[in-house]
Amino acid sequence: MLATIGGAFAAGGAAAVPDARITVGEVGASPSDPTVGERTALNVTVSNSGGSDAAANVTTVRVRNADGDVLDSVTGVGALSAGDSLDATLWTSFDEPGAKRLTVEAVANQSTTGEFVTVSRDTVIEVRPTQVALDLRTRALDPEDLQSDEGSESSAGDLSVGGIQGIFGGGGGLDTGDADGQGDAPPVADSPVEVTVVNTGTTTADRVSLHAVGTAVDGDERTVSVGPFVVEDVAPGEERRVIVDLGPLDRRSEVTVTAAFRADTDRFDDRGADRSAQSTVTYPVREAAPTVTDATVRETADGVVVDANLGNAGGGEMTGAVVSVGDAPGVEPTAAGGEYFVGTLGASDFVGFDLTTAVNASVADEIPIRVTYTERGVRYTETLTVAAPEADDDGESGGTLGRIGVGGVGAAGAVASGLALVGLAGAVGLAVRTGRIGGSTGRRRGGSAP
């Protein structure tokens, strides 16, 4: 905040009005609310009144602090005829916060008498304490979130989606198709993360660069390291939104994005970009949620048959889904019916399946149902359970559900080895009981995957 006080003139102690009527106009500070240590410009206008009887040569413009010390000065400013004005810029900085009173003086030599005229104006500047603070926010995106409208000719560097100012890393361009509008163009990014850099401090952050490092969720193995990428300077109250492409990623990872930067005031201390801010995001987003519904467990001559629906209670798509009998004491899947290929399940869809297993009812209380599927290029395995038949139960019994564990495996994680490609194709045709979660169609299919 800046306030200007006065603008009087004096002529070498004489009481008479000088021939050159010199005045100092309002002093403008830039920035108007500087912080401690921030270099501040004082923009000064010196004028010679139109009613002056003489021209004047402005020899010096200077600024003093409250103790009278000269903080800065310029000389040989220029000549002023009656009615003219000229500008000068003075520079200063402040060591402490608070209201600072400054005095700007202009010294001019009158053309008629040769006398020197000194005029002054006081100004008060409110100096804020320095606060260096950079906030980093991250959000995992799907590559489809960045596809351009059909027919767009934008490039990745010109991308502007919801205020996003560019893409770093990867090698893709916007999904625009070929010149004839045919064929599939590469995605904008393989594994995009939106990064927002917000300056919540009182001084500009410059030399900002971003670096992303990921480690597998199911272990300590590093999965990705990209950057550094340079971001434009961020002034107080401003933000920069960019996309960092992690590249092809086949394991779910905890990704830490680090912004290294330097405060604007650090440059006066020859300090490098050694400040930092961090944010962590899990990539990719996991939105599919497998569940088993309408489960019945019955004993047959071939073993215990689990007849149920595999549903997707989440918002993401499951692909390559396979259900199988998991490992547990007293439970052993049969060679013919131990697993079932389901295929693709969209959000809120379900598909019927059955599995056959040998169960020692005196040992096993539950039958584990292992569900393996792919979502956004990452292979996951999750285990659900249904209740095993009681030892003295000769008839059909209803199964109850419980979740006993969740885990993710790499994209190279194998589906059970007994599932050949021919068998997979046949299994897709066998899964005929499909629909939306919430009820069974009552339709049956011929059997499980070979």
C-alpha positions as a Python dict, from the first residue, in 0.01 Angstrom:
ca = {
    (1, 'M'): (0, 0, 0),
    (2, 'L'): (129, 347, -89),
    (3, 'A'): (30, 696, 27),
    (4, 'T'): (173, 1026, -101),
    (5, 'I'): (204, 1335, 115),
    (6, 'G'): (282, 1692, 9),
    (7, 'G'): (464, 1830, -296),
    (8, 'A'): (598, 2168, -187),
    (9, 'F'): (896, 2349, -327),
    (10, 'A'): (1172, 2562, -178),
    (11, 'A'): (1446, 2776, -331),
    (12, 'G'): (1775, 2782, -148),
    (13, 'G'): (1616, 2918, 170),
    (14, 'A'): (1469, 3229, -2),
    (15, 'A'): (1113, 3326, 82),
    (16, 'A'): (1028, 3447, -270),
    (17, 'V'): (847, 3221, -515),
    (18, 'P'): (1103, 3089, -767),
    (19, 'D'): (1065, 3166, -1136),
    (20, 'A'): (1059, 2792, -1217),
    (21, 'R'): (767, 2635, -1037),
    (22, 'I'): (884, 2273, -1012),
    (23, 'T'): (663, 2006, -855),
    (24, 'V'): (694, 1633, -784),
    (25, 'G'): (380, 1438, -871),
    (26, 'E'): (245, 1132, -696),
    (27, 'V'): (500, 855, -651),
    (28, 'G'): (401, 517, -792),
    (29, 'A'): (560, 206, -642),
    (30, 'S'): (595, -116, -839),
    (31, 'P'): (498, -350, -690),
    (32, 'S'): (258, -139, -488),
    (33, 'D'): (278, -378, -191),
    (34, 'P'): (638, -505, -193),
    (35, 'T'): (771, -774, 36),
    (36, 'V'): (1085, -768, 246),
    (37, 'G'): (1391, -791, 21),
    (38, 'E'): (1192, -735, -299),
    (39, 'R'): (1338, -478, -536),
    (40, 'T'): (1088, -194, -568),
    (41, 'A'): (1067, 74, -837),
    (42, 'L'): (957, 428, -746),
    (43, 'N'): (818, 601, -1055),
    (44, 'V'): (843, 978, -1020),
    (45, 'T'): (705, 1258, -1241),
    (46, 'V'): (867, 1604, -1217),
    (47, 'S'): (678, 1896, -1374),
    (48, 'N'): (732, 2266, -1446),
    (49, 'S'): (406, 2456, -1405),
    (50, 'G'): (257, 2620, -1712),
    (51, 'G'): (261, 2953, -1528),
    (52, 'S'): (636, 2943, -1463),
    (53, 'D'): (845, 3240, -1572),
    (54, 'A'): (1151, 3029, -1644),
    (55, 'A'): (1262, 2695, -1777),
    (56, 'A'): (1460, 2463, -1553),
    (57, 'N'): (1718, 2189, -1584),
    (58, 'V'): (1646, 1897, -1348),
    (59, 'T'): (1986, 1787, -1227),
    (60, 'T'): (1901, 1527, -962),
    (61, 'V'): (1610, 1314, -841),
    (62, 'R'): (1669, 1114, -522),
    (63, 'V'): (1487, 924, -250),
    (64, 'R'): (1562, 933, 123),
    (65, 'N'): (1443, 713, 408),
    (66, 'A'): (1297, 840, 735),
    (67, 'D'): (1651, 889, 873),
    (68, 'G'): (1749, 1110, 580),
    (69, 'D'): (1979, 856, 416),
    (70, 'V'): (1982, 861, 36),
    (71, 'L'): (1863, 523, -93),
    (72, 'D'): (1896, 592, -467),
    (73, 'S'): (1941, 886, -705),
    (74, 'V'): (1956, 970, -1075),
    (75, 'T'): (2135, 1270, -1227),
    (76, 'G'): (2111, 1465, -1551),
    (77, 'V'): (1740, 1401, -1568),
    (78, 'G'): (1661, 1667, -1832),
    (79, 'A'): (1534, 2016, -1910),
    (80, 'L'): (1181, 2141, -1847),
    (81, 'S'): (1013, 2431, -2024),
    (82, 'A'): (702, 2583, -1873),
    (83, 'G'): (422, 2325, -1883),
    (84, 'D'): (655, 2028, -1944),
    (85, 'S'): (712, 1718, -1731),
    (86, 'L'): (952, 1424, -1727),
    (87, 'D'): (974, 1086, -1557),
    (88, 'A'): (1244, 923, -1350),
    (89, 'T'): (1269, 582, -1181),
    (90, 'L'): (1436, 516, -848),
    (91, 'W'): (1501, 174, -695),
    (92, 'T'): (1507, 51, -338),
    (93, 'S'): (1428, -248, -117),
    (94, 'F'): (1329, -294, 246),
    (95, 'D'): (1484, -502, 522),
    (96, 'E'): (1179, -516, 749),
    (97, 'P'): (801, -525, 707),
    (98, 'G'): (574, -238, 804),
    (99, 'A'): (489, 117, 692),
    (100, 'K'): (794, 291, 543),
    (101, 'R'): (801, 669, 493),
    (102, 'L'): (1016, 786, 202),
    (103, 'T'): (1093, 1134, 70),
    (104, 'V'): (1146, 1194, -302),
    (105, 'E'): (1340, 1511, -390),
    (106, 'A'): (1396, 1683, -724),
    (107, 'V'): (1672, 1944, -770),
    (108, 'A'): (1645, 2187, -1064),
    (109, 'N'): (1857, 2480, -1191),
    (110, 'Q'): (1650, 2785, -1297),
    (111, 'S'): (1738, 2928, -1637),
    (112, 'T'): (1675, 3291, -1536),
    (113, 'T'): (1877, 3319, -1216),
    (114, 'G'): (2088, 3004, -1207),
    (115, 'E'): (1956, 2929, -860),
    (116, 'F'): (1887, 2570, -758),
    (117, 'V'): (1534, 2479, -660),
    (118, 'T'): (1466, 2169, -446),
    (119, 'V'): (1116, 2025, -424),
    (120, 'S'): (1006, 1715, -234),
    (121, 'R'): (716, 1479, -177),
    (122, 'D'): (667, 1223, 98),
    (123, 'T'): (520, 881, 36),
    (124, 'V'): (439, 586, 261),
    (125, 'I'): (478, 226, 140),
    (126, 'E'): (340, -73, 327),
    (127, 'V'): (597, -354, 316),
    (128, 'R'): (477, -711, 365),
    (129, 'P'): (678, -991, 522),
    (130, 'T'): (825, -1239, 274),
    (131, 'Q'): (640, -1569, 251),
    (132, 'V'): (771, -1836, 16),
    (133, 'A'): (502, -2099, -43),
    (134, 'L'): (432, -2316, -346),
    (135, 'D'): (140, -2561, -339),
    (136, 'L'): (148, -2865, -568),
    (137, 'R'): (-170, -3053, -660),
    (138, 'T'): (-188, -3371, -868),
    (139, 'R'): (-475, -3563, -1027),
    (140, 'A'): (-462, -3887, -1225),
    (141, 'L'): (-633, -3866, -1565),
    (142, 'D'): (-738, -4115, -1828),
    (143, 'P'): (-583, -4068, -2176),
    (144, 'E'): (-935, -4026, -2312),
    (145, 'D'): (-973, -3713, -2099),
    (146, 'L'): (-725, -3538, -2327),
    (147, 'Q'): (-862, -3629, -2667),
    (148, 'S'): (-935, -3329, -2885),
    (149, 'D'): (-1262, -3266, -3063),
    (150, 'E'): (-1299, -3435, -3401),
    (151, 'G'): (-1121, -3240, -3669),
    (152, 'S'): (-900, -3045, -3430),
    (153, 'E'): (-551, -2969, -3554),
    (154, 'S'): (-405, -2870, -3219),
    (155, 'S'): (-72, -3013, -3111),
    (156, 'A'): (25, -3132, -2766),
    (157, 'G'): (222, -2815, -2708),
    (158, 'D'): (-86, -2602, -2780),
    (159, 'L'): (-323, -2808, -2568),
    (160, 'S'): (-566, -2605, -2364),
    (161, 'V'): (-812, -2832, -2187),
    (162, 'G'): (-975, -2670, -1886),
    (163, 'G'): (-687, -2425, -1845),
    (164, 'I'): (-412, -2683, -1901),
    (165, 'Q'): (-114, -2509, -2058),
    (166, 'G'): (88, -2795, -2206),
    (167, 'I'): (203, -3157, -2195),
    (168, 'F'): (543, -3272, -2072),
    (169, 'G'): (699, -3611, -2137),
    (170, 'G'): (575, -3898, -2351),
    (171, 'G'): (577, -3868, -2728),
    (172, 'G'): (216, -3852, -2837),
    (173, 'G'): (21, -3574, -3002),
    (174, 'L'): (-345, -3489, -2986),
    (175, 'D'): (-580, -3757, -3119),
    (176, 'T'): (-655, -3592, -3454),
    (177, 'G'): (-641, -3885, -3699),
    (178, 'D'): (-458, -3879, -4032),
    (179, 'A'): (-489, -3623, -4307),
    (180, 'D'): (-786, -3806, -4463),
    (181, 'G'): (-968, -3839, -4134),
    (182, 'Q'): (-909, -4216, -4132),
    (183, 'G'): (-707, -4440, -3907),
    (184, 'D'): (-628, -4421, -3538),
    (185, 'A'): (-395, -4152, -3411),
    (186, 'P'): (-180, -4211, -3104),
    (187, 'P'): (-320, -4091, -2771),
    (188, 'V'): (-221, -3754, -2634),
    (189, 'A'): (-51, -3924, -2339),
    (190, 'D'): (-8, -4280, -2217),
    (191, 'S'): (-38, -4209, -1844),
    (192, 'P'): (-134, -3844, -1791),
    (193, 'V'): (-121, -3673, -1454),
    (194, 'E'): (-257, -3321, -1418),
    (195, 'V'): (-21, -3106, -1211),
    (196, 'T'): (-128, -2766, -1076),
    (197, 'V'): (140, -2537, -934),
    (198, 'V'): (-11, -2266, -711),
    (199, 'N'): (186, -1980, -557),
    (200, 'T'): (28, -1912, -218),
    (201, 'G'): (318, -1697, -100),
    (202, 'T'): (406, -1331, -140),
    (203, 'T'): (700, -1357, -379),
    (204, 'T'): (736, -1495, -731),
    (205, 'A'): (855, -1853, -775),
    (206, 'D'): (1096, -1884, -1067),
    (207, 'R'): (1311, -2158, -1218),
    (208, 'V'): (1022, -2397, -1151),
    (209, 'S'): (1079, -2755, -1272),
    (210, 'L'): (879, -3076, -1227),
    (211, 'H'): (1012, -3429, -1174),
    (212, 'A'): (794, -3741, -1127),
    (213, 'V'): (912, -4068, -970),
    (214, 'G'): (690, -4374, -920),
    (215, 'T'): (724, -4695, -721),
    (216, 'A'): (501, -5002, -748),
    (217, 'V'): (210, -5012, -505),
    (218, 'D'): (278, -5380, -439),
    (219, 'G'): (652, -5337, -380),
    (220, 'D'): (946, -5097, -369),
    (221, 'E'): (1047, -5135, -733),
    (222, 'R'): (1076, -4807, -922),
    (223, 'T'): (837, -4802, -1216),
    (224, 'V'): (882, -4457, -1367),
    (225, 'S'): (1107, -4150, -1356),
    (226, 'V'): (1041, -3855, -1588),
    (227, 'G'): (1159, -3496, -1594),
    (228, 'P'): (1271, -3242, -1505),
    (229, 'F'): (1031, -3025, -1703),
    (230, 'V'): (1053, -2646, -1688),
    (231, 'V'): (739, -2449, -1596),
    (232, 'E'): (689, -2073, -1637),
    (233, 'D'): (745, -1844, -1339),
    (234, 'V'): (449, -1832, -1100),
    (235, 'A'): (364, -1495, -947),
    (236, 'P'): (189, -1467, -608),
    (237, 'G'): (-174, -1575, -640),
    (238, 'E'): (-120, -1735, -983),
    (239, 'E'): (-120, -2099, -1088),
    (240, 'R'): (16, -2310, -1374),
    (241, 'R'): (-167, -2626, -1488),
    (242, 'V'): (21, -2878, -1701),
    (243, 'I'): (10, -3247, -1790),
    (244, 'V'): (300, -3475, -1701),
    (245, 'D'): (292, -3795, -1908),
    (246, 'L'): (443, -4086, -1715),
    (247, 'G'): (469, -4291, -2035),
    (248, 'P'): (365, -4659, -2065),
    (249, 'L'): (296, -4792, -1715),
    (250, 'D'): (208, -5158, -1654),
    (251, 'R'): (203, -5155, -1274),
    (252, 'R'): (-8, -4947, -1039),
    (253, 'S'): (229, -4698, -882),
    (254, 'E'): (258, -4434, -613),
    (255, 'V'): (390, -4136, -808),
    (256, 'T'): (556, -3846, -628),
    (257, 'V'): (575, -3522, -825),
    (258, 'T'): (835, -3273, -700),
    (259, 'A'): (848, -2906, -797),
    (260, 'A'): (1191, -2750, -749),
    (261, 'F'): (1194, -2369, -752),
    (262, 'R'): (1361, -2051, -639),
    (263, 'A'): (1194, -1756, -471),
    (264, 'D'): (1236, -1426, -652),
    (265, 'T'): (1413, -1281, -348),
    (266, 'D'): (1666, -1568, -348),
    (267, 'R'): (1843, -1429, -653),
    (268, 'F'): (1986, -1145, -448),
    (269, 'D'): (2160, -1405, -231),
    (270, 'D'): (2289, -1602, -534),
    (271, 'R'): (2070, -1890, -420),
    (272, 'G'): (1973, -2162, -666),
    (273, 'A'): (1644, -2345, -716),
    (274, 'D'): (1682, -2549, -397),
    (275, 'R'): (1331, -2504, -259),
    (276, 'S'): (1074, -2776, -329),
    (277, 'A'): (711, -2883, -297),
    (278, 'Q'): (571, -3235, -340),
    (279, 'S'): (246, -3415, -410),
    (280, 'T'): (173, -3789, -444),
    (281, 'V'): (-88, -3956, -663),
    (282, 'T'): (-169, -4321, -732),
    (283, 'Y'): (-165, -4411, -1101),
    (284, 'P'): (-362, -4542, -1273),
    (285, 'V'): (-692, -4472, -1104),
    (286, 'R'): (-859, -4802, -1009),
    (287, 'E'): (-1233, -4774, -1060),
    (288, 'A'): (-1352, -5126, -1139),
    (289, 'A'): (-1486, -5323, -840),
    (290, 'P'): (-1548, -5696, -889),
    (291, 'T'): (-1817, -5857, -678),
    (292, 'V'): (-1991, -6196, -666),
    (293, 'T'): (-2371, -6200, -648),
    (294, 'D'): (-2652, -6460, -646),
    (295, 'A'): (-2410, -6733, -536),
    (296, 'T'): (-2531, -7086, -468),
    (297, 'V'): (-2313, -7377, -363),
    (298, 'R'): (-2428, -7732, -434),
    (299, 'E'): (-2272, -8075, -404),
    (300, 'T'): (-2265, -8301, -710),
    (301, 'A'): (-2105, -8630, -805),
    (302, 'D'): (-1817, -8434, -966),
    (303, 'G'): (-1758, -8211, -663),
    (304, 'V'): (-1892, -7888, -518),
    (305, 'V'): (-2028, -7648, -780),
    (306, 'V'): (-2029, -7272, -718),
    (307, 'D'): (-2293, -7110, -938),
    (308, 'A'): (-2288, -6727, -926),
    (309, 'N'): (-2259, -6397, -1112),
    (310, 'L'): (-1943, -6191, -1144),
    (311, 'G'): (-2044, -5826, -1132),
    (312, 'N'): (-1864, -5495, -1171),
    (313, 'A'): (-1989, -5258, -902),
    (314, 'G'): (-1739, -4987, -997),
    (315, 'G'): (-1720, -4720, -1265),
    (316, 'G'): (-1428, -4857, -1469),
    (317, 'E'): (-1423, -5131, -1732),
    (318, 'M'): (-1280, -5474, -1652),
    (319, 'T'): (-1123, -5664, -1943),
    (320, 'G'): (-983, -6015, -1969),
    (321, 'A'): (-1165, -6115, -1649),
    (322, 'V'): (-1109, -6473, -1531),
    (323, 'V'): (-1261, -6635, -1221),
    (324, 'S'): (-1102, -6940, -1062),
    (325, 'V'): (-1097, -7136, -739),
    (326, 'G'): (-834, -6995, -506),
    (327, 'D'): (-601, -7171, -266),
    (328, 'A'): (-730, -7263, 79),
    (329, 'P'): (-701, -7561, 318),
    (330, 'G'): (-948, -7832, 219),
    (331, 'V'): (-1024, -7676, -121),
    (332, 'E'): (-886, -7814, -448),
    (333, 'P'): (-1023, -7713, -792),
    (334, 'T'): (-1106, -7984, -1042),
    (335, 'A'): (-918, -8002, -1370),
    (336, 'A'): (-1232, -7951, -1577),
    (337, 'G'): (-1410, -7676, -1386),
    (338, 'G'): (-1155, -7488, -1180),
    (339, 'E'): (-1166, -7161, -1375),
    (340, 'Y'): (-1396, -6966, -1604),
    (341, 'F'): (-1322, -6694, -1860),
    (342, 'V'): (-1566, -6405, -1828),
    (343, 'G'): (-1415, -6145, -2063),
    (344, 'T'): (-1516, -5779, -2047),
    (345, 'L'): (-1744, -5625, -1786),
    (346, 'G'): (-1852, -5263, -1809),
    (347, 'A'): (-1967, -5058, -1514),
    (348, 'S'): (-2266, -5222, -1336),
    (349, 'D'): (-2262, -5528, -1568),
    (350, 'F'): (-2259, -5892, -1458),
    (351, 'V'): (-2193, -6231, -1619),
    (352, 'G'): (-2284, -6575, -1486),
    (353, 'F'): (-2019, -6839, -1415),
    (354, 'D'): (-1978, -7172, -1240),
    (355, 'L'): (-1675, -7341, -1090),
    (356, 'T'): (-1627, -7698, -969),
    (357, 'T'): (-1397, -7787, -682),
    (358, 'A'): (-1331, -8064, -435),
    (359, 'V'): (-1404, -7951, -80),
    (360, 'N'): (-1320, -8121, 248),
    (361, 'A'): (-1613, -7986, 448),
    (362, 'S'): (-1453, -8083, 778),
    (363, 'V'): (-1159, -7850, 704),
    (364, 'A'): (-1288, -7573, 477),
    (365, 'D'): (-1542, -7314, 592),
    (366, 'E'): (-1508, -7097, 281),
    (367, 'I'): (-1434, -7138, -88),
    (368, 'P'): (-1208, -6862, -223),
    (369, 'I'): (-1305, -6718, -562),
    (370, 'R'): (-1007, -6554, -732),
    (371, 'V'): (-1092, -6277, -982),
    (372, 'T'): (-818, -6163, -1220),
    (373, 'Y'): (-880, -5875, -1460),
    (374, 'T'): (-716, -5584, -1642),
    (375, 'E'): (-806, -5220, -1599),
    (376, 'R'): (-624, -4943, -1787),
    (377, 'G'): (-338, -5173, -1878),
    (378, 'V'): (-272, -5303, -1525),
    (379, 'R'): (-351, -5662, -1421),
    (380, 'Y'): (-520, -5706, -1082),
    (381, 'T'): (-607, -6008, -870),
    (382, 'E'): (-875, -5994, -602),
    (383, 'T'): (-1010, -6279, -390),
    (384, 'L'): (-1370, -6310, -270),
    (385, 'T'): (-1524, -6600, -76),
    (386, 'V'): (-1843, -6802, -57),
    (387, 'A'): (-1937, -7032, 228),
    (388, 'A'): (-1849, -7399, 185),
    (389, 'P'): (-2116, -7668, 243),
    (390, 'E'): (-2146, -7786, 599),
    (391, 'A'): (-2010, -8132, 673),
    (392, 'D'): (-2354, -8283, 742),
    (393, 'D'): (-2536, -8099, 462),
    (394, 'D'): (-2651, -8334, 183),
    (395, 'G'): (-2848, -8081, -14),
    (396, 'E'): (-2794, -7751, -188),
    (397, 'S'): (-2688, -7460, 27),
    (398, 'G'): (-2673, -7087, -36),
    (399, 'G'): (-2333, -6919, -30),
    (400, 'T'): (-2252, -6610, 172),
    (401, 'L'): (-1994, -6357, 55),
    (402, 'G'): (-1691, -6205, 217),
    (403, 'R'): (-1382, -6020, 94),
    (404, 'I'): (-1056, -6168, 216),
    (405, 'G'): (-791, -5972, 31),
    (406, 'V'): (-701, -5744, -257),
    (407, 'G'): (-378, -5737, -453),
    (408, 'G'): (-239, -5609, -781),
    (409, 'V'): (1, -5789, -1013),
    (410, 'G'): (197, -5669, -1314),
    (411, 'A'): (67, -5674, -1668),
    (412, 'A'): (294, -5969, -1731),
    (413, 'G'): (122, -6165, -1452),
    (414, 'A'): (-5, -6485, -1604),
    (415, 'V'): (-361, -6606, -1617),
    (416, 'A'): (-387, -6971, -1512),
    (417, 'S'): (-177, -7183, -1745),
    (418, 'G'): (-450, -7431, -1838),
    (419, 'L'): (-647, -7169, -2036),
    (420, 'A'): (-552, -7205, -2404),
    (421, 'L'): (-651, -6951, -2669),
    (422, 'V'): (-901, -7189, -2828),
    (423, 'G'): (-1053, -7250, -2489),
    (424, 'L'): (-1083, -6876, -2428),
    (425, 'A'): (-1273, -6823, -2748),
    (426, 'G'): (-1513, -7100, -2658),
    (427, 'A'): (-1558, -6969, -2306),
    (428, 'V'): (-1678, -6633, -2431),
    (429, 'G'): (-1962, -6803, -2610),
    (430, 'L'): (-2053, -6999, -2299),
    (431, 'A'): (-2106, -6696, -2077),
    (432, 'V'): (-2465, -6628, -2179),
    (433, 'R'): (-2611, -6513, -1847),
    (434, 'T'): (-2541, -6141, -1858),
    (435, 'G'): (-2713, -5826, -1747),
    (436, 'R'): (-2694, -5540, -1497),
    (437, 'I'): (-2608, -5582, -1131),
    (438, 'G'): (-2914, -5617, -916),
    (439, 'G'): (-3074, -5937, -1041),
    (440, 'S'): (-3029, -6256, -1236),
    (441, 'T'): (-3179, -6321, -1577),
    (442, 'G'): (-3232, -6685, -1486),
    (443, 'R'): (-3067, -6795, -1812),
    (444, 'R'): (-2811, -7074, -1808),
    (445, 'R'): (-2503, -7149, -2017),
    (446, 'G'): (-2362, -7478, -2127),
    (447, 'G'): (-2059, -7500, -1898),
    (448, 'S'): (-1732, -7353, -1783),
    (449, 'A'): (-1420, -7282, -1981),
    (450, 'P'): (-1227, -7591, -2083),
}
